[in-house]
Amino acid sequence: MKAKETKLCKNKNCQKPLPEDYKHKYCESCRNKRFDKIKDGTKVGLSLVALFVGGVGLIAKGISENID
Ligand SMILES: [Zn+2]
């Protein structure tokens, strides 16, 4: 029997064996997780910007109200 090189998912916490003709380095579920993370990261980044802008606006408003 010939030893076949089994490709494993590159995720160190996963290491799931991948099908021989699989084109990706990560298994399907890890790929989905990765994309979710990227999407979440964008969302977090956008909400941080929104928070920052909103916070600065509130602070500016508070300062001007205190001055009045
Ligand atoms: Zn995986």
N, CA, C, O and the ligand as a Tripos MOL2 file, in Angstrom:
@<TRIPOS>MOLECULE
protein
  273   271    69     0     0
PROTEIN
NO_CHARGES

@<TRIPOS>ATOM
      1 N           0.8420   -1.2030    0.0000 N.3       1 MET1
      2 CA          0.0000    0.0000    0.0000 C.3       1 MET1
      3 C           0.8700    1.2430    0.0000 C.2       1 MET1
      4 O           1.7870    1.3840    0.8090 O.2       1 MET1
      5 N           0.5660    2.1300   -0.9140 N.am      2 LYS2
      6 CA          1.3670    3.3530   -1.0570 C.3       2 LYS2
      7 C           0.9180    4.3880   -0.0280 C.2       2 LYS2
      8 O          -0.2740    4.6230    0.1650 O.2       2 LYS2
      9 N           1.8970    4.9920    0.6180 N.am      3 ALA3
     10 CA          1.5580    6.0220    1.5970 C.3       3 ALA3
     11 C           1.1470    7.2900    0.8640 C.2       3 ALA3
     12 O           1.8950    7.8490    0.0620 O.2       3 ALA3
     13 N          -0.0360    7.7060    1.1620 N.am      4 LYS4
     14 CA         -0.5260    8.9170    0.5160 C.3       4 LYS4
     15 C          -0.3070   10.1120    1.4170 C.2       4 LYS4
     16 O          -0.5170   10.0320    2.6280 O.2       4 LYS4
     17 N           0.1080   11.2000    0.8420 N.am      5 GLU5
     18 CA          0.2890   12.4150    1.6340 C.3       5 GLU5
     19 C          -1.0760   13.0540    1.8630 C.2       5 GLU5
     20 O          -1.7410   13.5100    0.9330 O.2       5 GLU5
     21 N          -1.4550   13.0700    3.0950 N.am      6 THR6
     22 CA         -2.7560   13.6540    3.4060 C.3       6 THR6
     23 C          -2.5760   15.1210    3.7340 C.2       6 THR6
     24 O          -1.7860   15.5000    4.5980 O.2       6 THR6
     25 N          -3.3220   15.9210    3.0260 N.am      7 LYS7
     26 CA         -3.2840   17.3540    3.3150 C.3       7 LYS7
     27 C          -4.1420   17.6150    4.5300 C.2       7 LYS7
     28 O          -5.2420   17.0780    4.6620 O.2       7 LYS7
     29 N          -3.6270   18.4480    5.4150 N.am      8 LEU8
     30 CA         -4.3910   18.7850    6.6110 C.3       8 LEU8
     31 C          -4.7590   20.2560    6.5940 C.2       8 LEU8
     32 O          -4.0640   21.0820    6.0020 O.2       8 LEU8
     33 N          -5.8390   20.5590    7.2380 N.am      9 CYS9
     34 CA         -6.2620   21.9460    7.3670 C.3       9 CYS9
     35 C          -5.1620   22.7280    8.0720 C.2       9 CYS9
     36 O          -4.5960   22.2660    9.0640 O.2       9 CYS9
     37 N          -4.8670   23.9080    7.5550 N.am     10 LYS10
     38 CA         -3.7520   24.6940    8.0880 C.3      10 LYS10
     39 C          -4.0410   25.2860    9.4660 C.2      10 LYS10
     40 O          -3.1360   25.7540   10.1570 O.2      10 LYS10
     41 N          -5.2860   25.2580    9.8450 N.am     11 ASN11
     42 CA         -5.6470   25.7510   11.1680 C.3      11 ASN11
     43 C          -5.0960   24.7810   12.2150 C.2      11 ASN11
     44 O          -5.4710   23.6090   12.2500 O.2      11 ASN11
     45 N          -4.2050   25.2850   13.0600 N.am     12 LYS12
     46 CA         -3.5330   24.4000   14.0200 C.3      12 LYS12
     47 C          -4.5010   23.7760   15.0050 C.2      12 LYS12
     48 O          -4.2350   22.7090   15.5590 O.2      12 LYS12
     49 N          -5.6230   24.4420   15.2230 N.am     13 ASN13
     50 CA         -6.6060   23.8980   16.1610 C.3      13 ASN13
     51 C          -7.5450   22.9200   15.4920 C.2      13 ASN13
     52 O          -8.3640   22.2870   16.1580 O.2      13 ASN13
     53 N          -7.4340   22.7910   14.1840 N.am     14 CYS14
     54 CA         -8.3780   21.9610   13.4440 C.3      14 CYS14
     55 C          -7.6700   20.7280   12.8850 C.2      14 CYS14
     56 O          -7.9630   19.6050   13.2980 O.2      14 CYS14
     57 N          -6.7380   20.9300   11.9460 N.am     15 GLN15
     58 CA         -5.9400   19.8420   11.3650 C.3      15 GLN15
     59 C          -6.7930   18.7490   10.7520 C.2      15 GLN15
     60 O          -6.4030   17.5820   10.7290 O.2      15 GLN15
     61 N          -7.9350   19.1270   10.2670 N.am     16 LYS16
     62 CA         -8.8180   18.1530    9.6440 C.3      16 LYS16
     63 C          -8.2180   17.7000    8.3230 C.2      16 LYS16
     64 O          -7.7590   18.5370    7.5460 O.2      16 LYS16
     65 N          -8.2080   16.3920    8.0400 N.am     17 PRO17
     66 CA         -7.6990   15.9360    6.7370 C.3      17 PRO17
     67 C          -8.5700   16.4710    5.6110 C.2      17 PRO17
     68 O          -9.7990   16.4300    5.6760 O.2      17 PRO17
     69 N          -7.9030   16.9740    4.5750 N.am     18 LEU18
     70 CA         -8.6370   17.5500    3.4480 C.3      18 LEU18
     71 C          -8.6790   16.5630    2.3000 C.2      18 LEU18
     72 O          -7.7720   15.7410    2.1680 O.2      18 LEU18
     73 N          -9.6950   16.6200    1.4730 N.am     19 PRO19
     74 CA         -9.7620   15.7390    0.2960 C.3      19 PRO19
     75 C          -8.5640   15.9810   -0.6260 C.2      19 PRO19
     76 O          -8.0150   17.0820   -0.6720 O.2      19 PRO19
     77 N          -8.1770   14.9570   -1.3420 N.am     20 GLU20
     78 CA         -6.9810   15.0070   -2.1870 C.3      20 GLU20
     79 C          -7.0050   16.1510   -3.1920 C.2      20 GLU20
     80 O          -5.9920   16.8130   -3.4150 O.2      20 GLU20
     81 N          -8.1600   16.3770   -3.7940 N.am     21 ASP21
     82 CA         -8.2390   17.3990   -4.8380 C.3      21 ASP21
     83 C          -8.7070   18.7460   -4.2930 C.2      21 ASP21
     84 O          -9.1270   19.6270   -5.0440 O.2      21 ASP21
     85 N          -8.6250   18.8840   -2.9850 N.am     22 TYR22
     86 CA         -9.0820   20.1210   -2.3580 C.3      22 TYR22
     87 C          -8.1220   21.2510   -2.6890 C.2      22 TYR22
     88 O          -6.9070   21.0810   -2.5890 O.2      22 TYR22
     89 N          -8.6520   22.3970   -3.0790 N.am     23 LYS23
     90 CA         -7.8020   23.4820   -3.5730 C.3      23 LYS23
     91 C          -7.3920   24.4660   -2.4910 C.2      23 LYS23
     92 O          -6.5250   25.3110   -2.7120 O.2      23 LYS23
     93 N          -8.0030   24.3600   -1.3370 N.am     24 HIS24
     94 CA         -7.7520   25.3750   -0.3220 C.3      24 HIS24
     95 C          -6.9010   24.8220    0.8080 C.2      24 HIS24
     96 O          -6.8140   23.6100    1.0060 O.2      24 HIS24
     97 N          -6.2750   25.7300    1.5450 N.am     25 LYS25
     98 CA         -5.4140   25.3190    2.6440 C.3      25 LYS25
     99 C          -6.2000   25.0500    3.9120 C.2      25 LYS25
    100 O          -5.7270   24.3680    4.8210 O.2      25 LYS25
    101 N          -7.4100   25.5960    3.9610 N.am     26 TYR26
    102 CA         -8.2390   25.4230    5.1460 C.3      26 TYR26
    103 C          -9.4810   24.6250    4.7810 C.2      26 TYR26
    104 O          -9.9800   24.7170    3.6600 O.2      26 TYR26
    105 N          -9.9690   23.8520    5.7200 N.am     27 CYS27
    106 CA        -11.1810   23.0880    5.4560 C.3      27 CYS27
    107 C         -12.3620   24.0420    5.3350 C.2      27 CYS27
    108 O         -12.2560   25.2270    5.6500 O.2      27 CYS27
    109 N         -13.4630   23.5170    4.8850 N.am     28 GLU28
    110 CA        -14.6290   24.3540    4.5840 C.3      28 GLU28
    111 C         -15.0720   25.1450    5.8150 C.2      28 GLU28
    112 O         -15.3390   26.3420    5.7110 O.2      28 GLU28
    113 N         -15.1520   24.5060    6.9580 N.am     29 SER29
    114 CA        -15.6780   25.1860    8.1450 C.3      29 SER29
    115 C         -14.7010   26.2640    8.6190 C.2      29 SER29
    116 O         -15.1240   27.3190    9.0910 O.2      29 SER29
    117 N         -13.3870   26.0030    8.4940 N.am     30 CYS30
    118 CA        -12.4180   27.0170    8.8880 C.3      30 CYS30
    119 C         -12.4660   28.1950    7.9250 C.2      30 CYS30
    120 O         -12.3210   29.3480    8.3310 O.2      30 CYS30
    121 N         -12.6690   27.8970    6.6550 N.am     31 ARG31
    122 CA        -12.7710   28.9710    5.6670 C.3      31 ARG31
    123 C         -13.9740   29.8500    5.9910 C.2      31 ARG31
    124 O         -13.8930   31.0770    5.9180 O.2      31 ARG31
    125 N         -15.0830   29.2220    6.3470 N.am     32 ASN32
    126 CA        -16.2710   29.9960    6.7050 C.3      32 ASN32
    127 C         -15.9930   30.8490    7.9320 C.2      32 ASN32
    128 O         -16.3780   32.0170    7.9860 O.2      32 ASN32
    129 N         -15.3240   30.2640    8.9130 N.am     33 LYS33
    130 CA        -14.9990   30.9980   10.1370 C.3      33 LYS33
    131 C         -14.1020   32.1840    9.8240 C.2      33 LYS33
    132 O         -14.2920   33.2840   10.3440 O.2      33 LYS33
    133 N         -13.1140   31.9350    8.9580 N.am     34 ARG34
    134 CA        -12.1960   33.0100    8.5930 C.3      34 ARG34
    135 C         -12.9470   34.1640    7.9350 C.2      34 ARG34
    136 O         -12.7040   35.3310    8.2420 O.2      34 ARG34
    137 N         -13.8520   33.8290    7.0370 N.am     35 PHE35
    138 CA        -14.6010   34.8810    6.3470 C.3      35 PHE35
    139 C         -15.4940   35.6070    7.3400 C.2      35 PHE35
    140 O         -15.6720   36.8230    7.2590 O.2      35 PHE35
    141 N         -16.0560   34.8470    8.2800 N.am     36 ASP36
    142 CA        -16.8860   35.4890    9.3000 C.3      36 ASP36
    143 C         -16.0520   36.4770   10.0940 C.2      36 ASP36
    144 O         -16.5020   37.5800   10.4030 O.2      36 ASP36
    145 N         -14.8430   36.0740   10.4180 N.am     37 LYS37
    146 CA        -13.9590   36.9300   11.2010 C.3      37 LYS37
    147 C         -13.6540   38.2040   10.4300 C.2      37 LYS37
    148 O         -13.6900   39.3010   10.9870 O.2      37 LYS37
    149 N         -13.3570   38.0530    9.1540 N.am     38 ILE38
    150 CA        -13.0410   39.2210    8.3300 C.3      38 ILE38
    151 C         -14.2530   40.1480    8.3100 C.2      38 ILE38
    152 O         -14.1240   41.3630    8.4620 O.2      38 ILE38
    153 N         -15.4250   39.5600    8.1210 N.am     39 LYS39
    154 CA        -16.6510   40.3570    8.0990 C.3      39 LYS39
    155 C         -16.8550   41.0450    9.4490 C.2      39 LYS39
    156 O         -17.1700   42.2340    9.5030 O.2      39 LYS39
    157 N         -16.6740   40.2960   10.5350 N.am     40 ASP40
    158 CA        -16.8270   40.8670   11.8690 C.3      40 ASP40
    159 C         -15.8210   41.9850   12.0820 C.2      40 ASP40
    160 O         -16.1400   43.0330   12.6430 O.2      40 ASP40
    161 N         -14.6030   41.7430   11.6250 N.am     41 GLY41
    162 CA        -13.5620   42.7530   11.7840 C.3      41 GLY41
    163 C         -13.9540   44.0500   11.1080 C.2      41 GLY41
    164 O         -13.7600   45.1310   11.6650 O.2      41 GLY41
    165 N         -14.4990   43.9480    9.9200 N.am     42 THR42
    166 CA        -14.9390   45.1470    9.2070 C.3      42 THR42
    167 C         -16.0500   45.8230    9.9820 C.2      42 THR42
    168 O         -16.0760   47.0460   10.1200 O.2      42 THR42
    169 N         -16.9650   45.0160   10.4850 N.am     43 LYS43
    170 CA        -18.0860   45.5600   11.2500 C.3      43 LYS43
    171 C         -17.5700   46.2650   12.4990 C.2      43 LYS43
    172 O         -17.9800   47.3860   12.7990 O.2      43 LYS43
    173 N         -16.6720   45.6100   13.2210 N.am     44 VAL44
    174 CA        -16.1150   46.1840   14.4460 C.3      44 VAL44
    175 C         -15.3940   47.4820   14.1200 C.2      44 VAL44
    176 O         -15.5440   48.4810   14.8230 O.2      44 VAL44
    177 N         -14.6170   47.4580   13.0580 N.am     45 GLY45
    178 CA        -13.8960   48.6580   12.6550 C.3      45 GLY45
    179 C         -14.8470   49.7970   12.3590 C.2      45 GLY45
    180 O         -14.6170   50.9320   12.7780 O.2      45 GLY45
    181 N         -15.9170   49.4980   11.6360 N.am     46 LEU46
    182 CA        -16.8850   50.5390   11.2760 C.3      46 LEU46
    183 C         -17.6020   51.0600   12.5150 C.2      46 LEU46
    184 O         -17.8140   52.2650   12.6540 O.2      46 LEU46
    185 N         -17.9750   50.1520   13.4150 N.am     47 SER47
    186 CA        -18.7070   50.6090   14.5930 C.3      47 SER47
    187 C         -17.7810   51.4050   15.5090 C.2      47 SER47
    188 O         -18.2300   52.3300   16.1850 O.2      47 SER47
    189 N         -16.5010   51.0570   15.5390 N.am     48 LEU48
    190 CA        -15.5430   51.8300   16.3270 C.3      48 LEU48
    191 C         -15.4480   53.2440   15.7890 C.2      48 LEU48
    192 O         -15.4370   54.2120   16.5480 O.2      48 LEU48
    193 N         -15.3800   53.3530   14.4710 N.am     49 VAL49
    194 CA        -15.3280   54.6750   13.8400 C.3      49 VAL49
    195 C         -16.5970   55.4440   14.1880 C.2      49 VAL49
    196 O         -16.5520   56.6250   14.5310 O.2      49 VAL49
    197 N         -17.7390   54.7450   14.0910 N.am     50 ALA50
    198 CA        -19.0200   55.3850   14.4070 C.3      50 ALA50
    199 C         -19.0390   55.8300   15.8580 C.2      50 ALA50
    200 O         -19.4780   56.9360   16.1710 O.2      50 ALA50
    201 N         -18.5600   54.9630   16.7430 N.am     51 LEU51
    202 CA        -18.5120   55.2860   18.1660 C.3      51 LEU51
    203 C         -17.6190   56.4930   18.4050 C.2      51 LEU51
    204 O         -17.9550   57.4090   19.1560 O.2      51 LEU51
    205 N         -16.4900   56.4640   17.7520 N.am     52 PHE52
    206 CA        -15.5280   57.5500   17.9270 C.3      52 PHE52
    207 C         -16.1260   58.8720   17.4710 C.2      52 PHE52
    208 O         -16.0720   59.8750   18.1820 O.2      52 PHE52
    209 N         -16.6880   58.8550   16.2930 N.am     53 VAL53
    210 CA        -17.3030   60.0720   15.7410 C.3      53 VAL53
    211 C         -18.4340   60.5200   16.6580 C.2      53 VAL53
    212 O         -18.5420   61.6970   17.0010 O.2      53 VAL53
    213 N         -19.2850   59.5560   17.0540 N.am     54 GLY54
    214 CA        -20.4020   59.8800   17.9330 C.3      54 GLY54
    215 C         -19.9220   60.4110   19.2640 C.2      54 GLY54
    216 O         -20.4640   61.3870   19.7820 O.2      54 GLY54
    217 N         -18.8860   59.7610   19.8310 N.am     55 GLY55
    218 CA        -18.3320   60.1870   21.1150 C.3      55 GLY55
    219 C         -17.7760   61.5920   21.0350 C.2      55 GLY55
    220 O         -18.0400   62.4160   21.9110 O.2      55 GLY55
    221 N         -17.0290   61.8680   20.0200 N.am     56 VAL56
    222 CA        -16.4500   63.1950   19.8520 C.3      56 VAL56
    223 C         -17.5570   64.2320   19.7300 C.2      56 VAL56
    224 O         -17.4730   65.3270   20.2850 O.2      56 VAL56
    225 N         -18.5990   63.8590   18.9870 N.am     57 GLY57
    226 CA        -19.7430   64.7590   18.8280 C.3      57 GLY57
    227 C         -20.4030   65.0490   20.1650 C.2      57 GLY57
    228 O         -20.7420   66.1920   20.4710 O.2      57 GLY57
    229 N         -20.5840   63.9760   20.9730 N.am     58 LEU58
    230 CA        -21.2280   64.1490   22.2840 C.3      58 LEU58
    231 C         -20.3710   65.0150   23.1970 C.2      58 LEU58
    232 O         -20.8740   65.9060   23.8810 O.2      58 LEU58
    233 N         -19.0670   64.7380   23.1970 N.am     59 ILE59
    234 CA        -18.1450   65.5050   24.0600 C.3      59 ILE59
    235 C         -18.1880   66.9800   23.6630 C.2      59 ILE59
    236 O         -18.2850   67.8700   24.5070 O.2      59 ILE59
    237 N         -18.1120   67.2090   22.3480 N.am     60 ALA60
    238 CA        -18.1490   68.5860   21.8420 C.3      60 ALA60
    239 C         -19.4470   69.2550   22.2640 C.2      60 ALA60
    240 O         -19.4600   70.4200   22.6620 O.2      60 ALA60
    241 N         -20.5440   68.4990   22.1710 N.am     61 LYS61
    242 CA        -21.8570   69.0320   22.5550 C.3      61 LYS61
    243 C         -21.8730   69.3440   24.0570 C.2      61 LYS61
    244 O         -22.3470   70.3930   24.4940 O.2      61 LYS61
    245 N         -21.3320   68.3810   24.8330 N.am     62 GLY62
    246 CA        -21.2820   68.5690   26.2820 C.3      62 GLY62
    247 C         -20.4680   69.7930   26.6560 C.2      62 GLY62
    248 O         -20.8750   70.5610   27.5280 O.2      62 GLY62
    249 N         -19.3300   69.9890   26.0140 N.am     63 ILE63
    250 CA        -18.4670   71.1300   26.3000 C.3      63 ILE63
    251 C         -19.2090   72.4340   25.9940 C.2      63 ILE63
    252 O         -19.2150   73.3800   26.7820 O.2      63 ILE63
    253 N         -19.8280   72.4360   24.8230 N.am     64 SER64
    254 CA        -20.5100   73.6860   24.4240 C.3      64 SER64
    255 C         -21.6890   73.9690   25.3480 C.2      64 SER64
    256 O         -22.0130   75.1250   25.6180 O.2      64 SER64
    257 N         -22.3460   72.8710   25.8450 N.am     65 GLU65
    258 CA        -23.4760   73.0710   26.7630 C.3      65 GLU65
    259 C         -22.9840   73.5900   28.1110 C.2      65 GLU65
    260 O         -23.6370   74.4070   28.7590 O.2      65 GLU65
    261 N         -21.8010   73.0890   28.5190 N.am     66 ASN66
    262 CA        -21.2250   73.5400   29.7850 C.3      66 ASN66
    263 C         -20.8020   75.0050   29.7090 C.2      66 ASN66
    264 O         -20.9300   75.7600   30.6730 O.2      66 ASN66
    265 N         -20.3030   75.3760   28.5590 N.am     67 ILE67
    266 CA        -19.8630   76.7540   28.3830 C.3      67 ILE67
    267 C         -21.0770   77.6860   28.4410 C.2      67 ILE67
    268 O         -21.0350   78.7580   29.0440 O.2      67 ILE67
    269 N         -22.1450   77.2480   27.8020 N.am     68 ASP68
    270 CA        -23.3560   78.0780   27.8600 C.3      68 ASP68
    271 C         -23.8780   78.0990   29.2900 C.2      68 ASP68
    272 O         -24.8910   78.7400   29.5680 O.2      68 ASP68
    273 ZN        -10.1670   23.3030    9.4600 Zn       69 ZN69
@<TRIPOS>BOND
     1     1     2 1
     2     2     3 1
     3     3     4 2
     4     3     5 am
     5     5     6 1
     6     6     7 1
     7     7     8 2
     8     7     9 am
     9     9    10 1
    10    10    11 1
    11    11    12 2
    12    11    13 am
    13    13    14 1
    14    14    15 1
    15    15    16 2
    16    15    17 am
    17    17    18 1
    18    18    19 1
    19    19    20 2
    20    19    21 am
    21    21    22 1
    22    22    23 1
    23    23    24 2
    24    23    25 am
    25    25    26 1
    26    26    27 1
    27    27    28 2
    28    27    29 am
    29    29    30 1
    30    30    31 1
    31    31    32 2
    32    31    33 am
    33    33    34 1
    34    34    35 1
    35    35    36 2
    36    35    37 am
    37    37    38 1
    38    38    39 1
    39    39    40 2
    40    39    41 am
    41    41    42 1
    42    42    43 1
    43    43    44 2
    44    43    45 am
    45    45    46 1
    46    46    47 1
    47    47    48 2
    48    47    49 am
    49    49    50 1
    50    50    51 1
    51    51    52 2
    52    51    53 am
    53    53    54 1
    54    54    55 1
    55    55    56 2
    56    55    57 am
    57    57    58 1
    58    58    59 1
    59    59    60 2
    60    59    61 am
    61    61    62 1
    62    62    63 1
    63    63    64 2
    64    63    65 am
    65    65    66 1
    66    66    67 1
    67    67    68 2
    68    67    69 am
    69    69    70 1
    70    70    71 1
    71    71    72 2
    72    71    73 am
    73    73    74 1
    74    74    75 1
    75    75    76 2
    76    75    77 am
    77    77    78 1
    78    78    79 1
    79    79    80 2
    80    79    81 am
    81    81    82 1
    82    82    83 1
    83    83    84 2
    84    83    85 am
    85    85    86 1
    86    86    87 1
    87    87    88 2
    88    87    89 am
    89    89    90 1
    90    90    91 1
    91    91    92 2
    92    91    93 am
    93    93    94 1
    94    94    95 1
    95    95    96 2
    96    95    97 am
    97    97    98 1
    98    98    99 1
    99    99   100 2
   100    99   101 am
   101   101   102 1
   102   102   103 1
   103   103   104 2
   104   103   105 am
   105   105   106 1
   106   106   107 1
   107   107   108 2
   108   107   109 am
   109   109   110 1
   110   110   111 1
   111   111   112 2
   112   111   113 am
   113   113   114 1
   114   114   115 1
   115   115   116 2
   116   115   117 am
   117   117   118 1
   118   118   119 1
   119   119   120 2
   120   119   121 am
   121   121   122 1
   122   122   123 1
   123   123   124 2
   124   123   125 am
   125   125   126 1
   126   126   127 1
   127   127   128 2
   128   127   129 am
   129   129   130 1
   130   130   131 1
   131   131   132 2
   132   131   133 am
   133   133   134 1
   134   134   135 1
   135   135   136 2
   136   135   137 am
   137   137   138 1
   138   138   139 1
   139   139   140 2
   140   139   141 am
   141   141   142 1
   142   142   143 1
   143   143   144 2
   144   143   145 am
   145   145   146 1
   146   146   147 1
   147   147   148 2
   148   147   149 am
   149   149   150 1
   150   150   151 1
   151   151   152 2
   152   151   153 am
   153   153   154 1
   154   154   155 1
   155   155   156 2
   156   155   157 am
   157   157   158 1
   158   158   159 1
   159   159   160 2
   160   159   161 am
   161   161   162 1
   162   162   163 1
   163   163   164 2
   164   163   165 am
   165   165   166 1
   166   166   167 1
   167   167   168 2
   168   167   169 am
   169   169   170 1
   170   170   171 1
   171   171   172 2
   172   171   173 am
   173   173   174 1
   174   174   175 1
   175   175   176 2
   176   175   177 am
   177   177   178 1
   178   178   179 1
   179   179   180 2
   180   179   181 am
   181   181   182 1
   182   182   183 1
   183   183   184 2
   184   183   185 am
   185   185   186 1
   186   186   187 1
   187   187   188 2
   188   187   189 am
   189   189   190 1
   190   190   191 1
   191   191   192 2
   192   191   193 am
   193   193   194 1
   194   194   195 1
   195   195   196 2
   196   195   197 am
   197   197   198 1
   198   198   199 1
   199   199   200 2
   200   199   201 am
   201   201   202 1
   202   202   203 1
   203   203   204 2
   204   203   205 am
   205   205   206 1
   206   206   207 1
   207   207   208 2
   208   207   209 am
   209   209   210 1
   210   210   211 1
   211   211   212 2
   212   211   213 am
   213   213   214 1
   214   214   215 1
   215   215   216 2
   216   215   217 am
   217   217   218 1
   218   218   219 1
   219   219   220 2
   220   219   221 am
   221   221   222 1
   222   222   223 1
   223   223   224 2
   224   223   225 am
   225   225   226 1
   226   226   227 1
   227   227   228 2
   228   227   229 am
   229   229   230 1
   230   230   231 1
   231   231   232 2
   232   231   233 am
   233   233   234 1
   234   234   235 1
   235   235   236 2
   236   235   237 am
   237   237   238 1
   238   238   239 1
   239   239   240 2
   240   239   241 am
   241   241   242 1
   242   242   243 1
   243   243   244 2
   244   243   245 am
   245   245   246 1
   246   246   247 1
   247   247   248 2
   248   247   249 am
   249   249   250 1
   250   250   251 1
   251   251   252 2
   252   251   253 am
   253   253   254 1
   254   254   255 1
   255   255   256 2
   256   255   257 am
   257   257   258 1
   258   258   259 1
   259   259   260 2
   260   259   261 am
   261   261   262 1
   262   262   263 1
   263   263   264 2
   264   263   265 am
   265   265   266 1
   266   266   267 1
   267   267   268 2
   268   267   269 am
   269   269   270 1
   270   270   271 1
   271   271   272 2
@<TRIPOS>SUBSTRUCTURE
     1 MET1         2 RESIDUE 1 A MET
     2 LYS2         6 RESIDUE 1 A LYS
     3 ALA3        10 RESIDUE 1 A ALA
     4 LYS4        14 RESIDUE 1 A LYS
     5 GLU5        18 RESIDUE 1 A GLU
     6 THR6        22 RESIDUE 1 A THR
     7 LYS7        26 RESIDUE 1 A LYS
     8 LEU8        30 RESIDUE 1 A LEU
     9 CYS9        34 RESIDUE 1 A CYS
    10 LYS10       38 RESIDUE 1 A LYS
    11 ASN11       42 RESIDUE 1 A ASN
    12 LYS12       46 RESIDUE 1 A LYS
    13 ASN13       50 RESIDUE 1 A ASN
    14 CYS14       54 RESIDUE 1 A CYS
    15 GLN15       58 RESIDUE 1 A GLN
    16 LYS16       62 RESIDUE 1 A LYS
    17 PRO17       66 RESIDUE 1 A PRO
    18 LEU18       70 RESIDUE 1 A LEU
    19 PRO19       74 RESIDUE 1 A PRO
    20 GLU20       78 RESIDUE 1 A GLU
    21 ASP21       82 RESIDUE 1 A ASP
    22 TYR22       86 RESIDUE 1 A TYR
    23 LYS23       90 RESIDUE 1 A LYS
    24 HIS24       94 RESIDUE 1 A HIS
    25 LYS25       98 RESIDUE 1 A LYS
    26 TYR26      102 RESIDUE 1 A TYR
    27 CYS27      106 RESIDUE 1 A CYS
    28 GLU28      110 RESIDUE 1 A GLU
    29 SER29      114 RESIDUE 1 A SER
    30 CYS30      118 RESIDUE 1 A CYS
    31 ARG31      122 RESIDUE 1 A ARG
    32 ASN32      126 RESIDUE 1 A ASN
    33 LYS33      130 RESIDUE 1 A LYS
    34 ARG34      134 RESIDUE 1 A ARG
    35 PHE35      138 RESIDUE 1 A PHE
    36 ASP36      142 RESIDUE 1 A ASP
    37 LYS37      146 RESIDUE 1 A LYS
    38 ILE38      150 RESIDUE 1 A ILE
    39 LYS39      154 RESIDUE 1 A LYS
    40 ASP40      158 RESIDUE 1 A ASP
    41 GLY41      162 RESIDUE 1 A GLY
    42 THR42      166 RESIDUE 1 A THR
    43 LYS43      170 RESIDUE 1 A LYS
    44 VAL44      174 RESIDUE 1 A VAL
    45 GLY45      178 RESIDUE 1 A GLY
    46 LEU46      182 RESIDUE 1 A LEU
    47 SER47      186 RESIDUE 1 A SER
    48 LEU48      190 RESIDUE 1 A LEU
    49 VAL49      194 RESIDUE 1 A VAL
    50 ALA50      198 RESIDUE 1 A ALA
    51 LEU51      202 RESIDUE 1 A LEU
    52 PHE52      206 RESIDUE 1 A PHE
    53 VAL53      210 RESIDUE 1 A VAL
    54 GLY54      214 RESIDUE 1 A GLY
    55 GLY55      218 RESIDUE 1 A GLY
    56 VAL56      222 RESIDUE 1 A VAL
    57 GLY57      226 RESIDUE 1 A GLY
    58 LEU58      230 RESIDUE 1 A LEU
    59 ILE59      234 RESIDUE 1 A ILE
    60 ALA60      238 RESIDUE 1 A ALA
    61 LYS61      242 RESIDUE 1 A LYS
    62 GLY62      246 RESIDUE 1 A GLY
    63 ILE63      250 RESIDUE 1 A ILE
    64 SER64      254 RESIDUE 1 A SER
    65 GLU65      258 RESIDUE 1 A GLU
    66 ASN66      262 RESIDUE 1 A ASN
    67 ILE67      266 RESIDUE 1 A ILE
    68 ASP68      270 RESIDUE 1 A ASP
    69 ZN69       273 GROUP 0 **** ****
